């Protein structure tokens, strides 16, 4: 993983690494030394190779990567997104399967040295096929949530009245996340308080918009949070107003926590949410429609309980940490079997 941010891909990739480590998969992690969770991986006992990305000089990064591959002799090189894939030399394909992981609709040219491809949704796999990837080289493995079982956070700690109806967003503060749509919707919901958990480049812009809409008193900008479980269990509704969202692991976070979920119908939510069954869907950019859907969930106890229960059932049926980790291990072992490695233990990079 070559990124340094705190986005969904960075969080999920490290969650998978930790889970595979617990399952006994030998891994050597190439990650920026200043990546937010590098210390967590090292503390858990994973072998780290921070020297590869110790600086931004690409020729030196490529040289270090070739040396690392020669030293480690991995069976599998797992590239989390295109920046990581760009570090892998073409020669690596001669001794290892090189997996390119798609969490977005990337162009295939960025994964030119990969031999296999994995998408987090079936639609991403369709995207790979349309780009020329054959069926046997593309696979679907979903994400999993890692919401802990912490009790609901005390609302008073977030300057929120006990009787308020709490709405929660969990996302980067970026234009594609549709948080402006959420603020416009909030103007129709005077009894609600919005918790915005996340950071990003448009914080000041969102704060100014809240002032202009006269909803600043209803919004709590919480910054980046690691207590998603406590926030979700204290919220009445989790909202994902994104304009563009290939998947959205926050869907699974809400399902795991049993929190009713409302989303705009971008690609990811549309693939998983059945309106009125396991969540609510409204058109992208429709702030009035978003407010109507939220109000319906807040005012209809039977609907609220239904979509929360159905969402949790969906999570249990196919998106648990154990189930998804097993899929990754089966996938790795299948690749090794195809290469006739004799069933040796998997070594991943």
C-alpha positions as CSV (number, residue, x, y, z in Angstrom):
1,X,0.0,0.0,0.0
2,X,1.7,3.1,-1.2
3,X,-0.8,5.7,-0.1
4,X,-0.4,7.8,3.1
5,X,-4.0,8.8,3.7
6,X,-6.7,7.7,6.0
7,X,-9.2,6.8,3.3
8,X,-11.3,3.6,3.0
9,X,-8.7,1.8,0.9
10,X,-5.9,2.5,3.4
11,X,-8.1,1.4,6.3
12,X,-9.4,-1.8,4.6
13,X,-6.0,-2.9,3.3
14,X,-4.5,-2.7,6.8
15,X,-7.5,-4.5,8.3
16,X,-6.9,-7.4,5.8
17,X,-3.2,-7.5,6.5
18,X,-3.9,-7.8,10.2
19,X,-6.6,-10.5,9.7
20,X,-4.3,-12.5,7.3
21,X,-1.5,-12.2,9.9
22,X,-3.7,-13.7,12.6
23,X,-4.5,-16.5,10.2
24,X,-0.8,-17.3,9.8
25,X,-0.1,-15.8,6.4
26,X,3.5,-14.7,6.2
27,X,3.6,-11.1,4.9
28,X,6.2,-8.4,4.3
29,X,4.4,-5.1,4.2
30,X,5.6,-2.3,1.9
31,X,4.2,0.9,3.3
32,X,5.2,4.5,3.7
33,X,7.0,4.9,7.1
34,X,4.6,7.8,8.0
35,X,1.4,6.0,7.0
36,X,-1.1,6.3,9.8
37,X,-1.4,2.6,10.6
38,X,2.2,1.5,10.0
39,X,2.9,1.4,13.7
40,X,-0.2,-0.7,14.4
41,X,0.9,-3.3,11.8
42,X,4.5,-3.4,13.2
43,X,3.1,-3.7,16.8
44,X,1.0,-6.6,15.7
45,X,4.1,-8.5,14.5
46,X,4.0,-8.0,10.8
47,X,7.3,-7.7,9.0
48,X,7.6,-4.2,7.6
49,X,9.8,-2.8,4.7
50,X,9.6,0.9,5.2
51,X,12.8,1.5,3.3
52,X,11.2,1.0,-0.1
53,X,9.1,4.2,0.3
54,X,11.4,6.1,2.6
55,X,11.6,8.9,0.0
56,X,9.7,10.0,-3.1
57,X,12.5,9.4,-5.7
58,X,10.8,6.9,-8.0
59,X,13.9,5.3,-9.5
60,X,15.2,4.5,-6.0
61,X,11.8,3.1,-5.0
62,X,11.8,0.8,-8.0
63,X,15.4,-0.4,-7.3
64,X,14.6,-1.0,-3.6
65,X,11.4,-2.9,-4.6
66,X,13.4,-5.2,-7.0
67,X,15.9,-5.9,-4.2
68,X,13.1,-6.7,-1.7
69,X,11.4,-9.1,-4.1
70,X,14.8,-10.9,-4.7
71,X,15.3,-11.2,-1.0
72,X,11.8,-12.2,0.0
73,X,11.0,-14.5,-2.9
74,X,7.2,-14.1,-2.4
75,X,4.6,-16.3,-3.9
76,X,2.1,-13.4,-4.2
77,X,2.6,-9.7,-4.5
78,X,-0.6,-8.0,-3.5
79,X,-0.8,-4.4,-4.9
80,X,-3.4,-2.3,-3.1
81,X,-4.5,0.2,-5.8
82,X,-2.6,1.6,-8.7
83,X,0.2,3.5,-6.9
84,X,1.4,0.2,-5.4
85,X,1.1,-1.6,-8.7
86,X,3.3,0.9,-10.3
87,X,6.2,-0.1,-8.0
88,X,6.3,-3.7,-9.2
89,X,8.7,-4.6,-12.0
90,X,7.6,-6.7,-15.0
91,X,10.2,-9.3,-14.0
92,X,8.2,-10.1,-10.8
93,X,5.6,-11.9,-12.8
94,X,8.1,-14.7,-13.6
95,X,8.1,-16.0,-10.0
96,X,5.0,-14.6,-8.3
97,X,1.3,-13.9,-8.9
98,X,0.9,-10.1,-8.9
99,X,-2.6,-9.1,-7.7
100,X,-4.0,-5.7,-8.6
101,X,-6.7,-4.7,-6.2
102,X,-9.5,-2.4,-7.4
103,X,-11.5,-0.3,-5.0
104,X,-12.5,2.1,-7.8
105,X,-13.0,2.2,-11.5
106,X,-9.3,2.5,-12.4
107,X,-7.9,2.3,-15.9
108,X,-6.2,-1.1,-16.5
109,X,-3.0,0.5,-17.8
110,X,-2.0,1.4,-14.3
111,X,-1.9,-2.3,-13.4
112,X,0.2,-3.4,-16.4
113,X,2.5,-5.8,-14.5
114,X,-0.3,-7.5,-12.6
115,X,-1.3,-11.1,-13.5
116,X,-4.6,-11.2,-11.5
117,X,-7.2,-8.6,-10.5
118,X,-9.6,-8.4,-7.6
119,X,-12.5,-6.0,-7.3
120,X,-14.5,-5.2,-4.2
121,X,-17.8,-5.3,-6.1
122,X,-19.1,-7.4,-8.9
123,X,-19.5,-4.3,-11.0
124,X,-15.8,-3.6,-10.7
125,X,-15.2,-7.1,-12.0
126,X,-17.5,-6.3,-14.9
127,X,-15.4,-3.1,-15.5
128,X,-12.3,-5.3,-15.7
129,X,-13.9,-7.7,-18.2
130,X,-14.8,-4.7,-20.4
131,X,-11.2,-3.6,-20.3
132,X,-10.1,-7.0,-21.6
133,X,-9.4,-9.0,-18.4
134,X,-10.4,-12.6,-18.9
135,X,-12.8,-14.3,-16.5
136,X,-10.2,-16.5,-14.9
137,X,-8.0,-13.6,-14.1
138,X,-10.6,-11.4,-12.3
139,X,-12.2,-12.2,-9.0
140,X,-14.7,-10.6,-6.6
141,X,-13.9,-10.4,-2.9
142,X,-15.9,-7.8,-0.8
143,X,-14.7,-5.7,2.0
144,X,-15.6,-6.3,5.6
145,X,-16.3,-3.8,8.4
146,X,-14.2,-3.6,11.6
147,X,-16.7,-1.8,13.9
148,X,-15.8,-2.7,17.5
149,X,-18.5,-3.5,20.1
150,X,-18.0,-0.4,22.2
151,X,-21.1,1.0,23.8
152,X,-22.8,4.2,22.4
153,X,-20.8,7.3,23.0
154,X,-22.2,9.8,25.5
155,X,-24.0,12.4,23.4
156,X,-23.1,15.1,25.9
157,X,-19.5,14.5,25.0
158,X,-20.3,15.8,21.5
159,X,-22.4,18.7,22.7
160,X,-25.7,17.0,21.7
161,X,-28.9,16.9,23.7
162,X,-30.1,13.4,24.8
163,X,-33.5,13.9,23.0
164,X,-32.0,15.1,19.7
165,X,-32.3,12.9,16.6
166,X,-28.7,12.2,15.6
167,X,-27.6,11.7,12.0
168,X,-24.1,10.4,11.3
169,X,-21.8,10.6,8.3
170,X,-18.5,8.7,8.1
171,X,-16.4,9.9,5.2
172,X,-13.6,12.0,3.9
173,X,-14.5,15.7,3.5
174,X,-14.4,15.7,-0.3
175,X,-16.8,17.1,-3.0
176,X,-17.7,13.6,-4.2
177,X,-19.0,12.6,-0.8
178,X,-22.0,14.9,-1.1
179,X,-21.8,16.4,2.3
180,X,-23.2,19.7,0.9
181,X,-26.3,17.7,-0.1
182,X,-26.5,16.5,3.5
183,X,-26.2,20.0,4.9
184,X,-29.0,21.2,2.6
185,X,-31.1,18.3,3.7
186,X,-30.4,19.2,7.3
187,X,-32.2,22.5,6.8
188,X,-35.4,20.5,6.4
189,X,-34.8,18.6,9.7
190,X,-34.7,21.2,12.5
191,X,-34.9,18.6,15.3
192,X,-31.8,16.7,14.0
193,X,-28.1,17.1,14.9
194,X,-25.6,16.0,12.3
195,X,-22.3,14.4,13.4
196,X,-19.7,14.7,10.6
197,X,-16.9,12.2,11.3
198,X,-14.0,12.7,9.0
199,X,-11.4,15.1,7.7
200,X,-10.5,16.5,4.3
201,X,-9.8,19.5,2.1
202,X,-13.3,21.1,2.2
203,X,-13.8,21.4,5.9
204,X,-13.8,25.2,5.8
205,X,-16.1,25.2,2.8
206,X,-18.6,23.0,4.6
207,X,-18.5,25.1,7.8
208,X,-19.2,28.2,5.7
209,X,-22.1,26.5,3.9
210,X,-23.6,25.4,7.3
211,X,-23.5,29.1,8.4
212,X,-25.2,30.3,5.2
213,X,-27.9,27.6,5.5
214,X,-28.4,28.6,9.2
215,X,-27.7,25.0,10.3
216,X,-24.3,25.5,11.9
217,X,-25.9,25.0,15.4
218,X,-27.1,21.6,14.3
219,X,-23.7,20.3,13.0
220,X,-20.8,18.8,14.9
221,X,-17.6,18.5,12.8
222,X,-15.8,15.8,14.7
223,X,-12.6,15.3,12.7
224,X,-11.1,11.9,12.0
225,X,-12.5,9.3,14.4
226,X,-11.5,5.8,15.2
227,X,-14.5,5.1,17.4
228,X,-16.9,4.3,14.6
229,X,-18.8,1.7,16.7
230,X,-19.5,4.1,19.5
231,X,-20.7,6.7,17.1
232,X,-22.9,4.4,15.1
233,X,-24.6,3.0,18.2
234,X,-25.4,6.5,19.4
235,X,-26.8,7.7,16.1
236,X,-30.4,7.3,15.0
237,X,-29.5,7.1,11.3
238,X,-26.2,6.7,9.3
239,X,-26.2,8.6,6.1
240,X,-24.0,8.3,2.9
241,X,-24.9,11.2,0.6
242,X,-22.1,10.5,-1.9
243,X,-22.3,11.5,-5.5
244,X,-19.7,8.9,-6.4
245,X,-19.1,5.8,-4.3
246,X,-17.8,2.6,-5.9
247,X,-18.7,0.6,-2.8
248,X,-18.7,2.4,0.6
249,X,-17.6,0.2,3.5
250,X,-19.6,2.5,5.7
251,X,-22.6,0.5,4.5
252,X,-21.2,-2.5,6.2
253,X,-20.2,-0.5,9.2
254,X,-23.8,0.5,9.7
255,X,-25.1,-3.0,9.0
256,X,-22.8,-4.5,11.5
257,X,-23.7,-2.0,14.2
258,X,-27.4,-2.3,13.5
259,X,-27.9,1.3,12.6
260,X,-30.5,2.3,10.0
261,X,-28.9,3.4,6.8
262,X,-29.9,6.0,4.2
263,X,-27.8,6.7,1.0
264,X,-27.8,8.5,-2.3
265,X,-27.9,5.9,-5.1
266,X,-24.4,6.1,-6.4
267,X,-22.9,2.9,-7.8
268,X,-21.9,1.1,-4.5
269,X,-25.1,1.7,-2.5
270,X,-27.2,0.9,-5.5
271,X,-25.6,-2.5,-5.8
272,X,-26.3,-3.5,-2.2
273,X,-29.2,-1.4,-0.9
274,X,-32.8,-2.6,-1.6
275,X,-34.9,0.5,-0.9
276,X,-37.1,0.0,2.1
277,X,-35.7,-3.5,2.8
278,X,-32.1,-3.1,4.1
279,X,-31.7,0.6,3.8
280,X,-33.2,3.6,2.0
281,X,-32.0,5.1,-1.4
282,X,-32.6,8.5,-2.8
283,X,-31.4,10.2,-6.0
284,X,-27.9,11.7,-6.0
285,X,-27.9,15.5,-5.2
286,X,-31.6,15.4,-4.1
287,X,-31.4,17.2,-0.7
288,X,-35.2,17.4,-0.3
289,X,-35.5,13.7,-1.1
290,X,-32.8,12.8,1.3
291,X,-34.5,14.8,4.1
292,X,-37.8,13.0,3.3
293,X,-36.2,9.6,3.5
294,X,-34.4,10.4,6.8
295,X,-37.7,11.7,8.2
296,X,-39.5,8.6,7.2
297,X,-37.0,6.4,9.0
298,X,-37.0,8.6,12.1
299,X,-40.8,8.6,12.3
300,X,-41.6,5.0,11.3
301,X,-40.4,2.7,14.1
302,X,-41.4,-0.5,12.1
303,X,-39.4,0.7,9.1
304,X,-36.4,1.7,11.2
305,X,-36.3,-1.7,12.9
306,X,-36.8,-3.6,9.6
307,X,-34.0,-2.0,7.6
308,X,-31.6,-2.2,10.6
309,X,-32.4,-5.9,11.1
310,X,-32.2,-6.7,7.4
311,X,-28.9,-4.9,7.0
312,X,-27.4,-6.8,10.0
313,X,-28.6,-10.1,8.4
314,X,-26.9,-9.1,5.1
315,X,-23.7,-8.5,7.1
316,X,-23.8,-11.8,8.8
317,X,-24.6,-13.6,5.6
318,X,-21.5,-12.6,3.7
319,X,-19.5,-9.7,5.0
320,X,-18.0,-10.7,8.3
321,X,-14.3,-10.4,8.9
322,X,-14.0,-14.2,9.2
323,X,-15.8,-14.9,5.9
324,X,-13.9,-12.4,3.9
325,X,-10.6,-13.4,5.3
326,X,-11.3,-17.0,4.4
327,X,-12.1,-15.8,0.8
328,X,-8.7,-14.2,0.6
329,X,-6.9,-17.2,1.9
330,X,-8.8,-19.5,-0.5
331,X,-7.9,-17.2,-3.3
332,X,-4.2,-17.1,-2.5
333,X,-4.1,-20.9,-2.1
334,X,-5.9,-21.3,-5.4
335,X,-3.3,-19.2,-7.2
336,X,-0.5,-21.2,-5.6
337,X,-2.1,-24.5,-6.6
338,X,-2.4,-23.2,-10.2
339,X,1.3,-22.5,-10.1
340,X,2.0,-26.0,-8.7
341,X,3.9,-24.9,-5.6
342,X,3.2,-28.1,-3.8
343,X,1.0,-26.7,-1.1
344,X,3.8,-24.7,0.7
345,X,2.8,-21.9,3.1
346,X,1.8,-18.7,1.4
347,X,4.4,-15.9,1.4
348,X,2.8,-12.5,0.5
349,X,4.3,-9.1,-0.2
